[in-house]
Amino acid sequence: MTTTLITGANKGLGFETARQLVAAGHTVYIGARDPERGRRSAEQLGARFIQLDVTDDASVAAAVKAIEADGGLDVLVNNAGIEPRKAGGGFIPATEVTADSVRTVFETNVFGQVRMLHAFLPLLQRSAAPVVVNVSSGTSLMRDLVNPDSPAHFYPDIAYPSSKAAVNMLTVQYSKAYPSVKINAVDPGFTATDLNHHAGIQTVEQGAQVIVRMAQIGPEGPTGGFFEAKGTIAW
């Protein structure tokens, strides 16, 4: 039985990824900051709830101990993420971006992944087939953001694509440092979730496909790569 932990899993892509992996036979931990929402989601899916705030060292350390005591971990899906928006849902203009506003995004999207990897990789290394899936974004690709012919060119935010570019770099460097663990990044595509005020053009079922596929790659699968539903994305 494969045991999988998904961060930010009480809704959106995390919830759908959990649903599909439970259906595939995984024992899934729903990682969520809010105990009530997390437990409700876990009960709905037949999963296990674990209280987890990726921005808090003590919370992550407690989750490691609890999952270790339950038997260990095979797959970690670093899904928790935030995108900065104004109260009405619009993007924050560059003139209003501050170091603190960028730091808030990085605290979850980047430092949260580092915190999770630092804490859980020792446990994952005990698995016969350890896997990490880092949820990134197509907006992380500078070649698309600078290309006027690419839809991504018109994406105006500063903090979010910068954080996802950092996730890509984390993926490459950690994959080299931990060759026994399959560590990859994925782009779910422009999916309708609370993150983007449901502006996405595809469903969570479609967006979760690549996450679910990469969570099940096994010991012969790739590492240090970037993937979407259609296949490999060139760095």
Backbone bond lengths (Angstrom), bond angles and torsions (degrees), N, CA, C in turn:
res aa  C-N    CA-C-N  psi(-1)  N-CA   C-N-CA  omega(-1)  CA-C   N-CA-C  phi
1 M - - - 1.461 - - 1.525 110.01 -
2 T 1.315 117.17 127.72 1.451 122.69 178.91 1.522 109.97 -87.46
3 T 1.331 116.50 130.48 1.455 121.98 179.50 1.517 109.52 -106.70
4 T 1.319 116.05 127.29 1.462 122.50 -172.70 1.515 110.89 -128.26
5 L 1.329 115.67 136.48 1.463 122.33 173.95 1.523 108.61 -112.64
6 I 1.333 116.19 130.55 1.463 122.25 178.31 1.519 108.53 -121.22
7 T 1.319 117.14 122.78 1.456 120.07 177.49 1.527 110.08 -83.69
8 G 1.336 115.46 151.47 1.455 119.72 -179.12 1.511 112.34 57.67
9 A 1.333 116.64 46.38 1.469 120.40 -167.42 1.517 114.56 -106.42
10 N 1.328 118.42 9.75 1.461 117.82 -178.29 1.529 112.83 -83.82
11 K 1.365 117.44 -3.91 1.459 120.01 178.26 1.525 109.38 -160.05
12 G 1.329 115.90 173.25 1.454 121.94 171.57 1.516 114.27 60.83
13 L 1.336 114.94 -141.60 1.462 120.90 -178.12 1.523 112.29 -62.17
14 G 1.317 117.48 -37.03 1.460 119.95 179.24 1.515 111.95 -63.07
15 F 1.316 116.24 -44.19 1.464 121.63 179.40 1.521 110.55 -63.80
16 E 1.322 117.02 -45.74 1.464 120.35 -178.95 1.525 111.36 -66.83
17 T 1.332 116.82 -38.08 1.466 120.26 175.66 1.523 109.91 -60.96
18 A 1.315 116.42 -43.86 1.464 120.46 177.31 1.517 111.26 -60.77
19 R 1.319 116.60 -43.81 1.472 120.38 179.99 1.526 111.25 -58.74
20 Q 1.323 115.86 -46.71 1.464 119.74 -177.66 1.532 111.69 -68.91
21 L 1.329 117.45 -36.14 1.470 119.48 -179.36 1.528 111.42 -74.38
22 V 1.324 117.44 -34.38 1.475 119.63 173.32 1.528 109.11 -61.56
23 A 1.332 116.17 -42.70 1.464 120.12 178.62 1.522 111.91 -63.97
24 A 1.342 116.36 -27.90 1.463 121.10 179.07 1.524 112.61 -84.15
25 G 1.323 116.86 -1.45 1.455 120.07 175.96 1.511 115.90 102.81
26 H 1.325 118.35 3.77 1.460 120.77 177.87 1.530 111.06 -75.39
27 T 1.318 115.31 148.24 1.456 121.09 162.93 1.521 106.23 -86.04
28 V 1.327 117.76 116.96 1.457 121.41 -170.24 1.526 111.20 -114.82
29 Y 1.328 115.04 131.02 1.452 121.90 170.35 1.524 108.65 -95.89
30 I 1.332 115.54 124.87 1.458 122.46 174.11 1.527 107.19 -87.72
31 G 1.321 117.14 106.34 1.458 120.95 176.36 1.510 109.84 -86.84
32 A 1.336 117.59 124.76 1.461 121.30 -178.29 1.521 109.59 -152.52
33 R 1.337 115.31 147.03 1.468 120.01 178.12 1.525 111.35 -73.13
34 D 1.322 116.39 -39.61 1.460 121.44 -175.54 1.527 110.11 -88.34
35 P 1.328 118.34 113.03 1.473 120.14 -176.63 1.522 113.63 -59.46
36 E 1.332 117.37 -41.22 1.462 119.78 -177.61 1.527 111.09 -64.17
37 R 1.332 116.60 -49.32 1.466 120.05 179.92 1.518 110.98 -65.93
38 G 1.318 116.21 -39.94 1.458 119.57 -179.10 1.517 112.44 -64.06
39 R 1.322 116.53 -45.67 1.472 120.04 179.16 1.518 111.29 -64.60
40 R 1.324 116.30 -40.02 1.462 119.81 179.53 1.532 110.95 -62.98
41 S 1.319 115.96 -42.47 1.467 119.80 178.97 1.522 111.17 -66.09
42 A 1.332 116.50 -42.81 1.461 120.46 -179.99 1.529 111.11 -62.52
43 E 1.320 116.30 -43.15 1.465 120.05 179.06 1.521 110.99 -63.94
44 Q 1.316 116.65 -38.60 1.466 120.94 -179.72 1.519 111.74 -63.50
45 L 1.341 116.55 -34.19 1.464 121.05 -174.65 1.524 114.09 -97.43
46 G 1.309 117.39 -11.76 1.457 119.02 -172.07 1.515 111.24 76.30
47 A 1.329 115.64 33.00 1.467 122.45 179.72 1.521 109.69 -109.43
48 R 1.317 116.64 -176.03 1.459 122.45 177.29 1.531 108.94 -110.55
49 F 1.311 116.90 142.25 1.461 120.99 177.94 1.519 110.28 -95.17
50 I 1.338 115.93 139.07 1.459 121.31 171.61 1.525 107.42 -134.68
51 Q 1.334 116.85 123.46 1.461 120.08 178.34 1.518 108.23 -68.57
52 L 1.336 116.95 126.19 1.458 119.49 -172.19 1.520 110.75 -155.46
53 D 1.322 114.61 119.34 1.463 122.13 173.12 1.525 106.65 -117.24
54 V 1.324 116.89 110.74 1.467 120.60 -173.70 1.516 112.70 -69.18
55 T 1.329 117.59 -9.93 1.465 120.38 177.63 1.518 112.32 -92.68
56 D 1.324 117.60 3.52 1.462 121.49 -174.26 1.526 111.03 -125.97
57 D 1.321 116.50 118.07 1.469 121.60 -177.75 1.522 112.32 -57.89
58 A 1.328 116.68 -45.02 1.462 120.46 -176.55 1.526 110.97 -64.82
59 S 1.324 116.75 -39.65 1.463 120.73 178.74 1.519 111.11 -63.35
60 V 1.319 116.95 -44.31 1.466 120.91 -179.89 1.527 110.28 -66.03
61 A 1.335 117.33 -42.56 1.469 121.08 179.73 1.528 110.71 -62.18
62 A 1.325 117.07 -40.23 1.466 120.54 179.10 1.523 110.88 -65.87
63 A 1.328 116.77 -37.17 1.469 120.62 178.73 1.525 110.74 -65.67
64 V 1.324 117.52 -40.46 1.464 121.07 177.37 1.528 109.99 -58.75
65 K 1.319 116.59 -48.28 1.465 120.65 -178.17 1.526 111.26 -61.79
66 A 1.322 116.57 -42.64 1.466 120.48 -178.31 1.520 111.44 -65.66
67 I 1.335 116.85 -44.01 1.467 120.04 -178.60 1.520 110.75 -71.71
68 E 1.321 117.30 -36.20 1.469 120.52 175.59 1.525 110.49 -61.89
69 A 1.313 116.54 -42.69 1.467 120.59 -179.73 1.517 111.75 -65.84
70 D 1.331 116.72 -27.15 1.468 121.27 -179.84 1.525 112.81 -83.92
71 G 1.335 116.98 -6.79 1.460 118.38 176.03 1.516 116.43 129.68
72 G 1.332 117.95 -6.45 1.455 119.21 175.50 1.518 114.04 110.21
73 L 1.349 114.98 -174.52 1.456 121.24 -173.32 1.527 110.14 -142.45
74 D 1.323 116.14 141.23 1.465 122.25 177.96 1.525 112.88 -110.36
75 V 1.332 116.12 -36.32 1.462 120.50 -174.30 1.524 109.83 -133.70
76 L 1.332 115.53 133.03 1.462 122.23 174.16 1.525 108.50 -117.88
77 V 1.327 116.54 124.10 1.461 121.93 175.18 1.528 108.01 -110.05
78 N 1.336 116.07 107.70 1.460 121.59 178.70 1.531 108.41 -84.16
79 N 1.326 115.19 88.02 1.458 121.23 -174.49 1.525 113.25 -103.49
80 A 1.318 118.39 -26.79 1.468 120.98 -174.93 1.518 110.92 -55.97
81 G 1.333 116.08 130.24 1.456 119.81 -179.68 1.515 111.28 -163.66
82 I 1.329 115.60 157.12 1.455 121.13 177.81 1.523 109.29 -132.58
83 E 1.331 115.51 153.50 1.454 122.71 174.95 1.520 107.51 -127.24
84 P 1.341 118.07 126.89 1.469 119.08 -176.32 1.518 111.75 -72.04
85 R 1.312 116.42 130.72 1.469 122.65 175.61 1.523 109.29 -138.49
86 K 1.315 116.53 154.10 1.456 121.67 173.44 1.518 109.16 -74.33
87 A 1.315 116.44 168.81 1.463 121.17 -175.33 1.523 112.15 -55.37
88 G 1.320 117.84 -35.77 1.454 120.32 -178.73 1.513 113.82 -85.22
89 G 1.331 117.42 0.11 1.456 121.56 178.11 1.509 114.86 102.87
90 G 1.330 117.45 -7.61 1.460 119.88 -179.06 1.520 112.51 -79.05
91 F 1.324 115.43 164.05 1.458 120.73 177.86 1.536 110.68 -72.20
92 I 1.321 115.72 152.56 1.455 121.81 176.40 1.530 108.21 -79.67
93 P 1.323 119.21 119.30 1.465 119.71 -179.33 1.517 111.69 -64.52
94 A 1.321 115.58 152.21 1.466 120.82 -176.85 1.515 111.82 -55.95
95 T 1.334 117.12 -32.54 1.463 120.04 -178.78 1.521 112.74 -67.37
96 E 1.344 116.89 -17.14 1.462 120.68 -178.68 1.529 112.54 -106.12
97 V 1.321 117.15 -0.94 1.467 120.53 179.32 1.521 109.40 -74.46
98 T 1.321 115.68 131.84 1.461 121.59 178.14 1.522 109.98 -123.77
99 A 1.312 115.48 167.38 1.463 119.52 176.76 1.521 110.88 -59.45
100 D 1.324 116.79 -38.91 1.461 120.00 -179.56 1.525 111.70 -67.04
101 S 1.338 117.82 -38.59 1.466 119.45 -179.86 1.522 111.38 -68.04
102 V 1.331 116.71 -36.53 1.465 120.18 176.16 1.522 110.42 -69.37
103 R 1.326 115.73 -40.20 1.471 120.18 -179.84 1.529 111.02 -60.95
104 T 1.318 117.03 -37.07 1.462 120.48 178.95 1.522 111.40 -60.51
105 V 1.323 116.70 -42.97 1.467 121.31 178.93 1.524 110.58 -67.00
106 F 1.326 116.58 -44.76 1.460 120.54 -179.23 1.525 111.52 -65.42
107 E 1.325 117.69 -30.01 1.461 120.51 -178.62 1.520 111.24 -58.96
108 T 1.331 116.64 -39.82 1.465 120.89 177.33 1.523 111.96 -86.22
109 N 1.329 116.52 -53.10 1.469 120.98 -169.01 1.514 113.89 -73.03
110 V 1.319 117.54 -31.74 1.471 120.93 -176.03 1.527 111.59 -113.34
111 F 1.329 116.90 -60.92 1.463 119.39 -178.84 1.524 110.98 -62.96
112 G 1.339 116.34 -31.63 1.461 119.40 176.50 1.511 111.84 -62.90
113 Q 1.332 117.03 -40.49 1.468 119.76 177.62 1.522 111.33 -68.55
114 V 1.321 116.73 -40.14 1.467 119.57 176.91 1.527 109.95 -61.82
115 R 1.323 116.02 -43.56 1.466 120.54 179.63 1.536 110.43 -60.65
116 M 1.316 116.53 -43.37 1.461 120.64 179.83 1.526 111.59 -66.78
117 L 1.310 117.19 -43.64 1.462 120.49 -179.37 1.530 111.14 -65.66
118 H 1.308 116.21 -43.78 1.469 119.47 179.48 1.531 110.72 -60.19
119 A 1.323 116.35 -40.89 1.457 120.53 -175.80 1.520 113.32 -78.98
120 F 1.343 117.82 -37.58 1.463 120.76 -170.89 1.526 114.96 -99.18
121 L 1.317 119.43 -17.71 1.469 118.86 -178.82 1.530 112.89 -60.52
122 P 1.337 120.02 -40.51 1.474 117.82 176.01 1.521 113.05 -58.18
123 L 1.328 117.47 -36.62 1.463 120.99 177.80 1.522 110.82 -72.69
124 L 1.322 117.19 -41.78 1.460 121.13 178.98 1.528 111.67 -61.60
125 Q 1.306 116.92 -35.02 1.470 120.24 -177.60 1.522 112.73 -65.33
126 R 1.309 117.52 -14.62 1.466 120.33 176.50 1.527 111.55 -82.24
127 S 1.336 117.03 -12.38 1.464 121.60 179.53 1.527 110.22 -75.69
128 A 1.324 115.96 151.84 1.465 120.44 176.18 1.521 111.89 -73.10
129 A 1.332 117.02 -22.40 1.469 120.35 -177.72 1.534 109.33 -146.82
130 P 1.331 117.28 70.34 1.466 119.93 -175.35 1.524 112.82 -76.17
131 V 1.327 115.37 139.62 1.461 122.22 -177.12 1.531 109.64 -137.13
132 V 1.328 115.91 140.13 1.467 121.93 171.40 1.523 108.14 -125.71
133 V 1.327 116.23 132.47 1.463 122.06 174.36 1.523 107.67 -119.10
134 N 1.331 116.41 115.66 1.454 121.80 177.36 1.529 108.70 -98.33
135 V 1.319 116.75 118.29 1.465 120.03 -178.93 1.528 108.75 -79.07
136 S 1.326 114.99 114.44 1.454 122.33 179.78 1.529 108.86 -109.87
137 S 1.320 117.45 -145.62 1.469 120.94 -177.48 1.516 109.87 -162.44
138 G 1.320 116.34 151.35 1.452 120.18 174.39 1.513 112.40 -64.57
139 T 1.343 116.98 -21.24 1.460 120.00 177.96 1.530 112.42 -71.25
140 S 1.325 116.45 -5.16 1.470 120.08 178.18 1.524 112.66 -77.11
141 L 1.334 116.99 -13.44 1.462 121.17 -172.99 1.527 110.74 -88.95
142 M 1.316 115.94 110.10 1.467 120.67 -177.43 1.518 112.00 -62.71
143 R 1.342 116.79 -32.23 1.460 118.88 -178.43 1.523 111.64 -62.25
144 D 1.342 116.83 -30.11 1.464 120.15 177.94 1.528 111.55 -81.82
145 L 1.310 116.56 -37.30 1.461 119.79 -179.22 1.527 112.16 -66.71
146 V 1.332 117.39 -28.41 1.470 119.92 -180.00 1.525 112.51 -92.77
147 N 1.331 117.16 -5.83 1.465 121.67 -176.95 1.531 110.13 -93.28
148 P 1.343 118.54 111.43 1.470 120.36 -178.25 1.526 113.60 -60.97
149 D 1.316 117.75 -18.65 1.461 121.31 -179.97 1.530 113.00 -88.00
150 S 1.315 117.08 -4.93 1.464 121.14 -179.87 1.525 110.15 -94.51
151 P 1.336 118.13 137.95 1.476 120.18 176.17 1.528 112.17 -56.89
152 A 1.340 116.92 -31.34 1.462 120.72 -178.83 1.530 112.17 -67.08
153 H 1.328 116.82 -21.42 1.470 120.88 -177.90 1.527 111.53 -56.68
154 F 1.315 116.86 -30.91 1.461 121.58 -174.51 1.527 113.04 -89.20
155 Y 1.344 117.23 1.38 1.466 120.88 177.24 1.528 108.54 -74.24
156 P 1.344 119.41 119.01 1.466 120.57 -168.49 1.527 116.41 -93.32
157 D 1.320 117.45 -15.43 1.471 118.49 -171.27 1.526 111.64 -66.68
158 I 1.319 115.26 153.20 1.466 121.28 -179.21 1.525 111.84 -101.97
159 A 1.334 117.18 -47.50 1.463 120.36 -171.83 1.524 113.31 -71.32
160 Y 1.340 117.30 -44.35 1.458 119.96 -173.32 1.531 112.80 -63.98
161 P 1.340 120.17 -53.28 1.474 118.21 179.72 1.522 112.76 -64.02
162 S 1.320 116.81 -31.02 1.467 119.54 176.69 1.527 110.46 -64.89
163 S 1.337 115.58 -40.43 1.463 118.97 179.92 1.523 111.14 -67.01
164 K 1.328 117.49 -37.90 1.458 120.03 -178.94 1.530 111.70 -74.06
165 A 1.340 117.32 -30.12 1.466 119.55 172.04 1.529 109.91 -63.64
166 A 1.328 116.24 -37.08 1.461 120.16 176.52 1.525 111.34 -66.48
167 V 1.336 117.06 -37.28 1.470 121.16 176.44 1.527 110.24 -59.65
168 N 1.326 116.62 -41.44 1.465 120.06 178.06 1.528 111.11 -60.16
169 M 1.321 116.27 -43.75 1.456 119.86 179.72 1.523 111.15 -65.86
170 L 1.325 117.01 -40.58 1.466 120.16 176.05 1.526 110.37 -57.75
171 T 1.328 115.57 -42.72 1.462 120.62 -178.34 1.523 110.99 -59.86
172 V 1.310 116.83 -47.74 1.468 121.18 -178.89 1.524 110.73 -63.53
173 Q 1.314 116.68 -47.65 1.468 119.64 -174.25 1.525 112.70 -71.39
174 Y 1.321 117.14 -39.53 1.466 119.20 177.14 1.526 110.98 -68.26
175 S 1.325 117.56 -35.45 1.468 119.30 179.68 1.520 111.20 -64.06
176 K 1.310 116.89 -33.02 1.467 120.00 176.93 1.524 111.56 -74.95
177 A 1.328 115.72 -34.89 1.462 119.86 -178.19 1.524 112.39 -75.44
178 Y 1.344 116.63 -25.75 1.474 121.84 -178.15 1.528 109.73 -125.97
179 P 1.334 117.56 72.92 1.474 120.03 -175.94 1.522 114.39 -63.87
180 S 1.320 118.15 -19.10 1.469 119.97 179.62 1.522 112.62 -81.30
181 V 1.341 117.11 -8.01 1.456 122.19 -179.40 1.531 108.76 -112.56
182 K 1.316 117.31 131.63 1.460 121.23 177.32 1.531 108.46 -82.39
183 I 1.331 116.41 108.18 1.468 122.00 -175.05 1.523 109.01 -119.27
184 N 1.331 116.37 115.88 1.457 121.50 -177.41 1.525 110.96 -135.38
185 A 1.330 115.01 159.60 1.456 122.05 174.12 1.524 109.08 -108.82
186 V 1.329 116.27 152.56 1.467 120.49 178.76 1.523 110.39 -134.05
187 D 1.321 114.84 150.34 1.463 122.97 170.89 1.523 107.44 -111.62
188 P 1.333 118.59 107.49 1.469 120.06 -179.73 1.523 113.52 -69.65
189 G 1.333 116.94 -15.86 1.456 119.92 -175.14 1.521 110.92 92.16
190 F 1.317 116.38 175.33 1.462 122.36 -175.45 1.524 109.27 -78.35
191 T 1.331 114.55 90.25 1.461 122.54 -171.67 1.520 111.05 -103.61
192 A 1.304 117.33 138.71 1.466 122.25 179.56 1.526 110.70 -73.34
193 T 1.334 116.20 106.23 1.462 122.37 178.58 1.522 109.16 -141.86
194 D 1.336 115.67 174.05 1.464 119.92 175.56 1.523 111.38 -59.96
195 L 1.315 117.25 -28.52 1.466 121.90 -177.98 1.523 111.27 -55.91
196 N 1.328 116.76 -41.47 1.472 120.79 -177.83 1.533 111.93 -112.33
197 H 1.349 115.55 23.64 1.465 121.36 -179.93 1.537 110.83 56.34
198 H 1.326 114.76 35.41 1.469 123.84 176.00 1.526 112.87 58.78
199 A 1.330 114.74 35.58 1.466 120.48 177.16 1.525 112.19 -87.33
200 G 1.331 117.57 -8.78 1.460 121.14 -176.42 1.518 112.76 -63.46
201 I 1.325 115.13 159.51 1.475 120.97 -174.90 1.521 112.57 -102.70
202 Q 1.330 117.94 2.72 1.462 119.76 176.39 1.520 109.71 -133.16
203 T 1.329 116.22 162.85 1.458 122.11 -177.33 1.524 110.87 -81.57
204 V 1.334 115.26 164.79 1.461 119.11 176.26 1.526 110.78 -64.96
205 E 1.327 117.07 -31.01 1.469 119.90 177.01 1.522 110.28 -61.05
206 Q 1.319 116.32 -42.00 1.469 120.30 177.96 1.522 111.19 -70.42
207 G 1.327 117.00 -43.63 1.461 120.24 -178.03 1.513 113.39 -64.50
208 A 1.336 116.60 -33.89 1.465 119.96 -177.09 1.525 113.19 -75.99
209 Q 1.318 117.32 -14.79 1.470 120.03 -173.92 1.526 112.84 -54.35
210 V 1.319 117.42 -47.74 1.460 119.64 -176.27 1.524 111.16 -70.86
211 I 1.324 117.11 -33.05 1.467 119.68 177.10 1.520 109.84 -64.26
212 V 1.327 115.19 -46.63 1.468 120.67 -179.58 1.520 110.78 -63.20
213 R 1.320 116.92 -42.76 1.467 119.91 179.89 1.530 111.39 -62.03
214 M 1.321 116.85 -44.80 1.461 119.65 -177.20 1.525 112.16 -74.72
215 A 1.322 117.24 -20.34 1.466 120.36 175.36 1.522 111.75 -74.23
216 Q 1.335 116.76 -13.47 1.461 120.91 -175.81 1.528 112.89 -116.67
217 I 1.332 117.93 22.16 1.468 119.13 -172.44 1.523 114.34 -69.88
218 G 1.338 118.29 -29.60 1.455 119.62 178.68 1.511 113.54 79.36
219 P 1.332 117.37 178.26 1.477 122.42 -173.21 1.520 114.93 -65.89
220 E 1.317 118.54 -19.97 1.466 120.84 179.78 1.525 112.75 -95.14
221 G 1.304 116.90 4.05 1.457 121.01 -176.61 1.515 112.97 -77.60
222 P 1.329 116.83 173.18 1.465 121.96 -178.86 1.520 111.74 -74.19
223 T 1.318 115.80 166.76 1.458 121.05 173.46 1.524 108.60 -147.23
224 G 1.331 115.53 151.68 1.450 120.50 179.59 1.511 113.92 72.42
225 G 1.344 117.67 25.72 1.456 121.50 -177.68 1.514 113.10 -116.77
226 F 1.328 114.73 172.94 1.463 123.33 179.95 1.525 106.46 -125.59
227 F 1.326 117.21 126.91 1.461 121.02 -170.19 1.529 111.97 -133.56
228 E 1.341 114.72 148.46 1.461 122.98 171.70 1.525 107.06 -128.17
229 A 1.321 116.07 -179.16 1.466 119.89 -176.80 1.527 111.61 -58.76
230 K 1.323 117.48 -34.75 1.464 121.28 -176.89 1.515 113.41 -81.63
231 G 1.336 117.92 -12.48 1.460 119.64 179.64 1.519 112.34 140.83
232 T 1.323 115.94 -150.52 1.457 121.71 -175.21 1.528 111.06 -78.32
233 I 1.331 115.77 140.05 1.457 122.45 173.18 1.524 107.76 -104.22
234 A 1.320 117.94 128.40 1.467 120.89 176.97 1.517 109.56 -69.34
235 W 1.312 115.25 133.97 1.464 119.09 179.76 1.533 110.78 -60.73
